[in-house]
């Protein structure tokens, strides 16, 4: 499996505002568990599901109106 990364970004609040990256989620692709590059993004992988299931959820793209995710390179 290849390494995959997800950008964790802010959601722009005003026209013309660019999203700012606040962290990354990384699936190393070597069988190890996915992890976040900072405490906030790593916390996003915690919860009822496995870290890998949560990573796949965010890899598909997600937003709660304040934070959004998108696969790196897309």
C-alpha positions as a Markdown table, in Angstrom:
| # | Residue | x | y | z |
|---|---|---|---|---|
| 1 | Unk | 0.0 | 0.0 | 0.0 |
| 2 | Unk | 1.3 | 3.5 | -0.8 |
| 3 | Unk | 1.7 | 6.3 | 1.7 |
| 4 | Unk | -1.4 | 8.6 | 1.8 |
| 5 | Unk | -1.8 | 12.0 | 3.3 |
| 6 | Unk | -4.8 | 14.2 | 4.1 |
| 7 | Unk | -4.6 | 18.0 | 4.6 |
| 8 | Unk | -6.5 | 19.4 | 7.6 |
| 9 | Unk | -7.6 | 22.9 | 6.6 |
| 10 | Unk | -9.6 | 25.8 | 7.9 |
| 11 | Unk | -12.8 | 26.6 | 6.1 |
| 12 | Unk | -12.7 | 30.1 | 4.5 |
| 13 | Unk | -15.0 | 32.6 | 6.2 |
| 14 | Unk | -14.9 | 35.4 | 3.7 |
| 15 | Unk | -14.9 | 35.7 | -0.1 |
| 16 | Unk | -11.3 | 35.5 | -1.4 |
| 17 | Unk | -10.0 | 34.0 | 1.9 |
| 18 | Unk | -7.8 | 30.9 | 1.3 |
| 19 | Unk | -7.9 | 27.9 | 3.6 |
| 20 | Unk | -5.0 | 27.5 | 6.0 |
| 21 | Unk | -3.4 | 24.2 | 6.7 |
| 22 | Unk | -3.6 | 23.3 | 10.4 |
| 23 | Unk | -2.3 | 19.8 | 10.3 |
| 24 | Unk | -2.0 | 16.5 | 8.3 |
| 25 | Unk | -3.2 | 13.0 | 8.7 |
| 26 | Unk | -0.7 | 10.4 | 7.4 |
| 27 | Unk | -1.2 | 6.7 | 6.6 |
| 28 | Unk | 2.4 | 5.5 | 6.2 |
| 29 | Unk | 1.4 | 2.7 | 3.9 |
| 30 | Unk | 3.6 | 0.2 | 5.7 |
| 31 | Unk | 0.9 | -1.4 | 7.8 |
| 32 | Unk | 1.5 | 1.0 | 10.8 |
| 33 | Unk | -1.5 | 2.9 | 12.1 |
| 34 | Unk | -2.3 | 6.3 | 10.6 |
| 35 | Unk | -1.4 | 9.3 | 12.7 |
| 36 | Unk | -1.8 | 13.1 | 12.9 |
| 37 | Unk | 1.2 | 15.5 | 12.6 |
| 38 | Unk | -0.1 | 17.6 | 15.6 |
| 39 | Unk | -2.3 | 16.9 | 18.7 |
| 40 | Unk | -5.5 | 18.3 | 17.0 |
| 41 | Unk | -5.2 | 16.2 | 13.9 |
| 42 | Unk | -4.1 | 13.1 | 15.8 |
| 43 | Unk | -7.2 | 13.5 | 18.0 |
| 44 | Unk | -9.3 | 13.4 | 14.9 |
| 45 | Unk | -8.3 | 9.7 | 14.4 |
| 46 | Unk | -9.7 | 8.7 | 17.9 |
| 47 | Unk | -13.2 | 7.5 | 18.5 |
| 48 | Unk | -15.4 | 4.5 | 18.1 |
| 49 | Unk | -13.9 | 3.3 | 14.9 |
| 50 | Unk | -10.3 | 2.2 | 14.2 |
| 51 | Unk | -7.7 | 4.8 | 13.3 |
| 52 | Unk | -7.6 | 3.4 | 9.8 |
| 53 | Unk | -11.4 | 3.7 | 9.3 |
| 54 | Unk | -11.3 | 7.3 | 10.6 |
| 55 | Unk | -8.4 | 8.1 | 8.2 |
| 56 | Unk | -10.4 | 6.7 | 5.3 |
| 57 | Unk | -13.4 | 8.8 | 6.3 |
| 58 | Unk | -11.3 | 12.0 | 6.3 |
| 59 | Unk | -9.5 | 10.9 | 3.1 |
| 60 | Unk | -12.8 | 11.0 | 1.3 |
| 61 | Unk | -13.3 | 14.6 | 2.2 |
| 62 | Unk | -15.1 | 16.1 | 5.2 |
| 63 | Unk | -16.1 | 19.4 | 6.7 |
| 64 | Unk | -17.9 | 20.6 | 9.8 |
| 65 | Unk | -18.0 | 24.2 | 8.8 |
| 66 | Unk | -14.8 | 25.2 | 10.6 |
| 67 | Unk | -12.4 | 22.5 | 9.5 |
| 68 | Unk | -12.2 | 20.6 | 6.3 |
| 69 | Unk | -10.1 | 17.7 | 5.0 |
| 70 | Unk | -8.9 | 16.8 | 1.5 |
| 71 | Unk | -6.4 | 14.3 | 0.2 |
| 72 | Unk | -3.0 | 15.9 | -0.3 |
| 73 | Unk | -2.2 | 16.4 | -4.0 |
| 74 | Unk | -5.8 | 16.8 | -5.1 |
